[in-house]
Amino acid sequence: MPIKFSDVFYVYSPKTPFQFEALRGVNIDIKDHSFTAIVGHTGSGKSTLIQHINALLLPTSGTIQVDDMTITAKEKVKHIKKFRKHAGLVFQFPEYQLFEESVEKDVAFGPRNFGDDEKTALDKAHKALREVGIDDDLFKRSPFELSGGQRRRVAIAGIIAMEPKVLVLDEPTAGLDPRGAQEMMDLFDKIHQGGTTVVLVTHDMNIVLRYASDVIVMKDGAIVKVTDPLSLFEGDYEDYNLEIPNLYHFAKLLKNGGYQFDMRNIRTIEDMAKIIKGGYHRG
C-alpha cells in the first residue's frame, strides 16, 4: 500500500522561543513502487517530511501510514524496528556514519540489529556490497582506508542489506562529481527497477527529469504540487524557485526552433542523440 500522510504537522522546539512549524497540514500519498522526487527550496520541509517515513521523527499531530504500520502523535510507535527495517533512510554524506573495524562488519550491523544470525548478516552484507560495486577484496578492509566514493557506497550498502521495501534518500549525490553522481543514481534506479519504492530529496532537477516517475513540490512546510517531471517543467516551476534541467532546456530550444518530437521521450542525453540520429524533422 502507499505511504500516506494525513493532516501531518511537525513543530521543532515547541513552546520555546525557537519554535518552528516545519510541516503544515501535509496530506499526500506516495505510490507503491514509484520513484518519487521531493523538491523545493531550502527550508521547505523536505528532509523533515522524509524523516517521518521511518519514524525518525514523530508528528506533532496527524497520522502517517506505511504498509500496515501507523505513526501518530499520541500513540507510541509499535514495533519500531520493523518500521525502520521497512523504510531505510540514507542521509546526506552517509559515509560519516561508518564506525566498524571492517567494511563487512559495518554493513552487517543492520541485519544483525534486526535479528539475523552472524552468517546470515554477513551473507546479506556481501550481497549488498557487490550490488553497490564494492570488490570482494575490500570486505575485510577498514572503511576508513577507502576512497570517499567507496565509503559512500559502503554506507548505502548498509541500508540495502536490511532489504527495505522503501528506500528514502536525502540528497544522496551531495558532494559527488557528475560521474559519481550518475553512477550513484543509476544504482538507485536499478534498485527501483527491482521493485523497491524510492523516495528522493534533491535540488538537482536534472536528476528529477531523468529518474523520477512522480514529483512532490514543497513550499513553507506544505505540499503545493503533485505532478510528474514533464508536467512540472512545462508549467510553473519558476514559482517554486526550481531550475529547469539542462537537457529539457535544450530540447525546448529545438522545439521552439520548429523541430518535432515527443518531449516525453527525452530523459537522457542518449535519448536526445537517438532522436537526432533518427532524423527528427523540422515542421
Secondary structure as UniProt FT lines:
FT   STRAND          3..12
FT   TURN            14..15
FT   TURN            17..18
FT   STRAND          20..30
FT   TURN            32..33
FT   STRAND          35..39
FT   TURN            42..43
FT   HELIX           46..50
FT   TURN            51..55
FT   STRAND          61..66
FT   TURN            67..68
FT   STRAND          69..72
FT   HELIX           80..86
FT   STRAND          87..90
FT   HELIX           94..97
FT   HELIX           103..113
FT   TURN            114..115
FT   HELIX           118..131
FT   TURN            132..133
FT   HELIX           136..138
FT   TURN            139..140
FT   HELIX           143..145
FT   HELIX           148..160
FT   TURN            161..162
FT   STRAND          166..170
FT   TURN            172..175
FT   HELIX           178..193
FT   TURN            194..195
FT   STRAND          197..201
FT   HELIX           205..211
FT   STRAND          214..219
FT   TURN            220..221
FT   STRAND          222..227
FT   HELIX           229..234
FT   TURN            235..236
FT   HELIX           237..240
FT   HELIX           246..256
FT   TURN            257..258
FT   STRAND          259..260
FT   HELIX           263..265
FT   HELIX           269..277
FT   TURN            278..279
FT   STRAND          281..282
//
